[in-house]
Amino acid sequence: MYDRNKEINEAIRAGERALSSLREAEKQLNSAGNWGLLDIFGGNTISGFMKHMKINNASQCIDNARRDLETFRDELGDIHELENLNVDVSGFLTFADFFLDGFVADLFVQSKISKGKQQVREAERRVEEILRTLRAQVS
């Protein structure tokens, strides 16, 4: 038997996990960006190493966020009465790939980090919007 409130609550929990993962990814990207700026403006071997370490951390966080967003999308699909509550993860699925492309120049890497932060913030905004709508639907 279909239990609307149960399905909404499951979607809310999945959305909260996705939002938490996105926030951690954003934190790691911010840190990578800071180390990247230091690397551009007179960094050394240590700053370069730290930048790459933070990029690797961010990549792992993005993988976690992608999985959590997929789960959230699936949970939203279980709610029959609500329309227009979907999470498009197709663009986000390829997001982590740029970390694996190799680093041609520090500026290029920095621009990719910045683009990644924009994508994460947009995903956060959309998840928060959907969570507000879901919370308003729980009776």
Accessible surface in RSA format (square Angstrom, percent):
REM  Atomic radii and reference values for relative SASA: ProtOr
REM  Chains: A
REM  Algorithm: Lee & Richards
REM  Probe-radius: 1.40
REM  Slices: 20
REM RES _ NUM      All-atoms   Total-Side   Main-Chain    Non-polar    All polar
REM                ABS   REL    ABS   REL    ABS   REL    ABS   REL    ABS   REL
RES MET A   1   238.21 123.4 151.77 100.4  86.43 205.8 130.51 111.0 107.70 142.7
RES TYR A   2    71.04  33.2  45.23  25.7  25.81  67.2  51.88  39.0  19.16  23.6
RES ASP A   3    72.61  50.9  66.55  66.2   6.07  14.3  21.91  51.6  50.70  50.6
RES ARG A   4    68.09  28.6  64.15  32.7   3.94   9.4  36.60  50.0  31.48  19.1
RES ASN A   5    46.82  32.3  45.77  44.2   1.05   2.5  14.27  34.4  32.55  31.5
RES LYS A   6   108.39  52.9 103.06  63.2   5.32  12.7  66.97  60.3  41.42  44.1
RES GLU A   7    28.66  16.5  28.66  21.7   0.00   0.0   0.43   0.8  28.23  23.0
RES ILE A   8     0.00   0.0   0.00   0.0   0.00   0.0   0.00   0.0   0.00   0.0
RES ASN A   9    53.88  37.2  53.33  51.5   0.55   1.3   9.43  22.7  44.46  43.0
RES GLU A  10    41.97  24.1  38.97  29.5   3.00   7.1  13.91  26.9  28.05  22.9
RES ALA A  11     0.00   0.0   0.00   0.0   0.00   0.0   0.00   0.0   0.00   0.0
RES ILE A  12    16.39   9.3  16.39  12.2   0.00   0.0  16.39  11.8   0.00   0.0
RES ARG A  13   122.34  51.4 120.53  61.4   1.80   4.3  53.38  72.9  68.96  41.8
RES ALA A  14     0.77   0.7   0.05   0.1   0.72   1.6   0.38   0.5   0.39   1.0
RES GLY A  15     0.00   0.0   0.00   N/A   0.00   0.0   0.00   0.0   0.00   0.0
RES GLU A  16    74.26  42.6  69.00  52.2   5.26  12.5  27.93  54.0  46.33  37.8
RES ARG A  17   120.69  50.7 116.14  59.2   4.55  10.8  65.40  89.4  55.29  33.5
RES ALA A  18     0.00   0.0   0.00   0.0   0.00   0.0   0.00   0.0   0.00   0.0
RES LEU A  19    14.72   8.2  14.72  10.5   0.00   0.0  14.72  10.3   0.00   0.0
RES SER A  20    70.55  59.6  63.00  84.1   7.56  17.4  28.92  61.6  41.63  58.3
RES SER A  21    17.57  14.8  10.86  14.5   6.71  15.4   6.90  14.7  10.67  14.9
RES LEU A  22     0.00   0.0   0.00   0.0   0.00   0.0   0.00   0.0   0.00   0.0
RES ARG A  23   122.44  51.4 116.88  59.6   5.56  13.2  45.72  62.5  76.71  46.5
RES GLU A  24    66.25  38.0  63.87  48.3   2.38   5.7  32.71  63.3  33.53  27.4
RES ALA A  25     0.00   0.0   0.00   0.0   0.00   0.0   0.00   0.0   0.00   0.0
RES GLU A  26    32.20  18.5  32.20  24.4   0.00   0.0   5.31  10.3  26.90  22.0
RES LYS A  27   129.04  63.0 122.94  75.4   6.10  14.5  78.35  70.5  50.68  54.0
RES GLN A  28    21.96  12.3  21.96  16.1   0.00   0.0   0.25   0.5  21.71  16.5
RES LEU A  29     0.00   0.0   0.00   0.0   0.00   0.0   0.00   0.0   0.00   0.0
RES ASN A  30    53.67  37.0  52.93  51.1   0.74   1.8  20.87  50.2  32.79  31.7
RES SER A  31    26.68  22.5  23.08  30.8   3.59   8.3  18.33  39.0   8.34  11.7
RES ALA A  32     0.00   0.0   0.00   0.0   0.00   0.0   0.00   0.0   0.00   0.0
RES GLY A  33     2.09   2.6   0.00   N/A   2.09   2.6   2.09   5.7   0.00   0.0
RES ASN A  34    99.74  68.8  91.72  88.6   8.01  19.3  25.19  60.6  74.55  72.1
RES TRP A  35    69.77  28.0  68.43  33.1   1.33   3.1  58.01  30.9  11.76  19.1
RES GLY A  36     0.47   0.6   0.00   N/A   0.47   0.6   0.45   1.2   0.02   0.1
RES LEU A  37    83.26  46.4  82.83  59.3   0.44   1.1  83.12  58.4   0.14   0.4
RES LEU A  38    89.25  49.7  83.61  59.8   5.64  14.2  88.52  62.2   0.73   2.0
RES ASP A  39    26.84  18.8  16.53  16.5  10.31  24.4   0.00   0.0  26.84  26.8
RES ILE A  40    45.03  25.6  19.07  14.2  25.96  62.6  22.25  16.0  22.78  61.8
RES PHE A  41   156.30  78.2 128.84  79.8  27.46  71.5 135.99  82.5  20.31  58.1
RES GLY A  42    71.44  88.1   0.00   N/A  71.44  88.1  38.66 106.1  32.78  73.4
RES GLY A  43    26.77  33.0   0.00   N/A  26.77  33.0   2.59   7.1  24.18  54.2
RES ASN A  44    96.03  66.2  81.25  78.5  14.78  35.6  42.01 101.1  54.02  52.2
RES THR A  45   119.22  84.8 106.72 108.2  12.50  29.8  78.69 105.7  40.53  61.3
RES ILE A  46   117.55  66.9 116.09  86.5   1.46   3.5 117.46  84.6   0.09   0.2
RES SER A  47     2.67   2.3   2.39   3.2   0.28   0.6   2.39   5.1   0.28   0.4
RES GLY A  48    11.98  14.8   0.00   N/A  11.98  14.8  11.98  32.9   0.00   0.0
RES PHE A  49   129.61  64.8 122.47  75.9   7.14  18.6 127.25  77.2   2.36   6.8
RES MET A  50    41.59  21.5  41.59  27.5   0.00   0.0  25.62  21.8  15.97  21.2
RES LYS A  51     2.44   1.2   2.44   1.5   0.00   0.0   0.75   0.7   1.68   1.8
RES HIS A  52    63.35  34.6  62.75  43.6   0.60   1.5  39.47  40.7  23.88  27.8
RES MET A  53    70.06  36.3  65.79  43.5   4.26  10.2  42.84  36.4  27.22  36.1
RES LYS A  54    42.02  20.5  42.02  25.8   0.00   0.0   3.59   3.2  38.43  40.9
RES ILE A  55     2.38   1.4   2.38   1.8   0.00   0.0   2.38   1.7   0.00   0.0
RES ASN A  56    90.43  62.4  88.89  85.9   1.55   3.7  18.02  43.4  72.41  70.0
RES ASN A  57    48.36  33.3  47.15  45.6   1.21   2.9   8.29  20.0  40.07  38.7
RES ALA A  58     0.00   0.0   0.00   0.0   0.00   0.0   0.00   0.0   0.00   0.0
RES SER A  59    17.79  15.0  17.79  23.7   0.00   0.0   6.10  13.0  11.68  16.4
RES GLN A  60   118.58  66.3 116.61  85.2   1.97   4.7  37.08  78.9  81.49  61.8
RES CYS A  61    17.66  13.4  16.79  18.7   0.87   2.0   1.55   3.9  16.10  17.4
RES ILE A  62     0.51   0.3   0.51   0.4   0.00   0.0   0.51   0.4   0.00   0.0
RES ASP A  63    43.60  30.5  43.60  43.4   0.00   0.0   5.23  12.3  38.37  38.3
RES ASN A  64    67.37  46.5  65.96  63.7   1.42   3.4  14.08  33.9  53.30  51.5
RES ALA A  65     0.00   0.0   0.00   0.0   0.00   0.0   0.00   0.0   0.00   0.0
RES ARG A  66    53.61  22.5  53.61  27.3   0.00   0.0   3.90   5.3  49.71  30.1
RES ARG A  67   120.29  50.5 118.06  60.2   2.23   5.3  58.62  80.1  61.68  37.4
RES ASP A  68    33.44  23.4  32.43  32.3   1.01   2.4   1.10   2.6  32.34  32.3
RES LEU A  69     1.73   1.0   1.73   1.2   0.00   0.0   1.73   1.2   0.00   0.0
RES GLU A  70    49.15  28.2  49.15  37.2   0.00   0.0  11.01  21.3  38.14  31.1
RES THR A  71    55.24  39.3  53.23  54.0   2.02   4.8  28.70  38.5  26.55  40.1
RES PHE A  72     0.00   0.0   0.00   0.0   0.00   0.0   0.00   0.0   0.00   0.0
RES ARG A  73    94.39  39.6  90.32  46.0   4.06   9.7  35.03  47.9  59.35  36.0
RES ASP A  74    85.35  59.8  75.19  74.8  10.16  24.0  32.40  76.3  52.95  52.8
RES GLU A  75    37.70  21.6  37.63  28.5   0.08   0.2   0.90   1.7  36.80  30.0
RES LEU A  76    10.23   5.7   2.11   1.5   8.13  20.4   2.56   1.8   7.68  20.7
RES GLY A  77    61.46  75.8   0.00   N/A  61.46  75.8  36.95 101.4  24.51  54.9
RES ASP A  78    63.44  44.4  58.43  58.2   5.01  11.8  10.45  24.6  52.98  52.8
RES ILE A  79     7.68   4.4   1.16   0.9   6.53  15.7   1.16   0.8   6.53  17.7
RES HIS A  80   125.67  68.7  95.22  66.2  30.45  77.9  64.68  66.7  60.99  71.0
RES GLU A  81    97.05  55.7  67.78  51.3  29.27  69.7  55.15 106.7  41.91  34.2
RES LEU A  82    34.26  19.1  19.20  13.7  15.06  37.8  20.32  14.3  13.93  37.5
RES GLU A  83   144.29  82.8 122.33  92.6  21.95  52.3  42.04  81.3 102.25  83.5
RES ASN A  84   131.48  90.7 110.38 106.7  21.10  50.8  31.78  76.5  99.70  96.4
RES LEU A  85    25.08  14.0  14.77  10.6  10.31  25.9  14.83  10.4  10.25  27.6
RES ASN A  86    95.92  66.1  94.01  90.8   1.91   4.6  25.45  61.3  70.47  68.1
RES VAL A  87     9.59   6.3   7.09   6.4   2.50   6.0   7.28   6.3   2.31   6.3
RES ASP A  88   115.01  80.6  85.50  85.1  29.51  69.8  41.62  98.0  73.39  73.2
RES VAL A  89     3.57   2.4   2.33   2.1   1.24   3.0   2.35   2.0   1.22   3.3
RES SER A  90    68.71  58.1  59.22  79.0   9.49  21.9  45.63  97.2  23.08  32.3
RES GLY A  91    44.59  55.0   0.00   N/A  44.59  55.0  40.88 112.2   3.72   8.3
RES PHE A  92    14.23   7.1   9.37   5.8   4.86  12.7  10.68   6.5   3.55  10.2
RES LEU A  93    63.67  35.5  52.50  37.6  11.17  28.1  52.50  36.9  11.17  30.1
RES THR A  94    85.72  61.0  79.07  80.2   6.65  15.9  60.01  80.6  25.71  38.9
RES PHE A  95     7.72   3.9   1.44   0.9   6.28  16.3   7.17   4.3   0.54   1.6
RES ALA A  96     8.95   8.2   8.73  13.5   0.22   0.5   8.74  12.3   0.21   0.5
RES ASP A  97    73.34  51.4  72.96  72.6   0.38   0.9  24.61  57.9  48.73  48.6
RES PHE A  98    28.41  14.2  22.50  13.9   5.91  15.4  23.26  14.1   5.15  14.7
RES PHE A  99    12.84   6.4   2.54   1.6  10.30  26.8   2.54   1.5  10.30  29.5
RES LEU A 100   145.48  81.0 113.38  81.1  32.10  80.7 118.25  83.0  27.24  73.3
RES ASP A 101   103.41  72.4  67.98  67.7  35.43  83.8  23.04  54.2  80.37  80.2
RES GLY A 102    35.58  43.9   0.00   N/A  35.58  43.9  32.84  90.1   2.73   6.1
RES PHE A 103    83.66  41.9  49.62  30.7  34.04  88.6  50.09  30.4  33.56  96.1
RES VAL A 104   134.09  88.2 102.36  92.7  31.74  76.5 108.66  94.4  25.43  69.0
RES ALA A 105    49.37  45.4  39.69  61.3   9.68  22.0  49.37  69.5   0.00   0.0
RES ASP A 106    56.09  39.3  49.12  48.9   6.97  16.5   9.27  21.8  46.82  46.7
RES LEU A 107   124.34  69.2 119.53  85.5   4.82  12.1 119.85  84.2   4.49  12.1
RES PHE A 108    85.87  43.0  79.34  49.1   6.53  17.0  84.60  51.3   1.27   3.6
RES VAL A 109     3.51   2.3   2.49   2.3   1.02   2.5   3.51   3.1   0.00   0.0
RES GLN A 110    29.29  16.4  28.82  21.1   0.47   1.1  18.52  39.4  10.77   8.2
RES SER A 111    63.74  53.9  51.71  69.0  12.03  27.7  47.98 102.2  15.75  22.1
RES LYS A 112    52.48  25.6  52.34  32.1   0.14   0.3  12.38  11.1  40.11  42.7
RES ILE A 113     0.69   0.4   0.69   0.5   0.00   0.0   0.69   0.5   0.00   0.0
RES SER A 114    51.72  43.7  50.65  67.6   1.08   2.5  23.34  49.7  28.39  39.8
RES LYS A 115   107.90  52.6 105.99  65.0   1.92   4.6  58.87  53.0  49.03  52.2
RES GLY A 116     0.16   0.2   0.00   N/A   0.16   0.2   0.00   0.0   0.16   0.4
RES LYS A 117    40.52  19.8  40.52  24.9   0.00   0.0   6.12   5.5  34.39  36.6
RES GLN A 118   112.47  62.9 105.49  77.1   6.99  16.6  33.29  70.9  79.18  60.1
RES GLN A 119    58.56  32.7  51.17  37.4   7.39  17.6  26.13  55.6  32.43  24.6
RES VAL A 120     0.00   0.0   0.00   0.0   0.00   0.0   0.00   0.0   0.00   0.0
RES ARG A 121   108.01  45.3 103.27  52.6   4.74  11.3  48.91  66.8  59.10  35.8
RES GLU A 122    89.07  51.1  85.80  64.9   3.28   7.8  51.55  99.7  37.53  30.6
RES ALA A 123    15.50  14.3   8.42  13.0   7.08  16.1  14.95  21.1   0.54   1.4
RES GLU A 124    17.83  10.2  17.83  13.5   0.00   0.0   3.14   6.1  14.69  12.0
RES ARG A 125   112.60  47.3 111.31  56.7   1.29   3.1  68.33  93.4  44.27  26.8
RES ARG A 126    55.71  23.4  55.71  28.4   0.00   0.0  28.13  38.4  27.58  16.7
RES VAL A 127     0.40   0.3   0.40   0.4   0.00   0.0   0.40   0.3   0.00   0.0
RES GLU A 128    55.11  31.6  53.05  40.1   2.06   4.9  14.16  27.4  40.95  33.4
RES GLU A 129    59.80  34.3  59.02  44.7   0.77   1.8  23.40  45.3  36.40  29.7
RES ILE A 130     0.03   0.0   0.00   0.0   0.03   0.1   0.03   0.0   0.00   0.0
RES LEU A 131     1.69   0.9   1.69   1.2   0.00   0.0   1.69   1.2   0.00   0.0
RES ARG A 132   148.16  62.2 140.38  71.6   7.79  18.5  72.02  98.4  76.15  46.1
RES THR A 133    50.98  36.3  45.20  45.8   5.78  13.8  30.05  40.4  20.93  31.6
RES LEU A 134     0.00   0.0   0.00   0.0   0.00   0.0   0.00   0.0   0.00   0.0
RES ARG A 135   114.45  48.1  97.86  49.9  16.58  39.5  52.05  71.1  62.39  37.8
RES ALA A 136    84.36  77.6  44.67  68.9  39.68  90.3  57.40  80.8  26.95  71.4
RES GLN A 137    60.23  33.7  51.63  37.7   8.60  20.5   3.49   7.4  56.73  43.0
RES VAL A 138    53.85  35.4  32.57  29.5  21.28  51.3  32.60  28.3  21.25  57.6
RES SER A 139   119.27 100.8  61.03  81.5  58.24 134.2  79.19 168.6  40.08  56.2
END  Absolute sums over single chains surface
CHAIN  1 A     7743.1       6556.9       1186.2       4018.0       3725.1
END  Absolute sums over all chains
TOTAL          7743.1       6556.9       1186.2       4018.0       3725.1
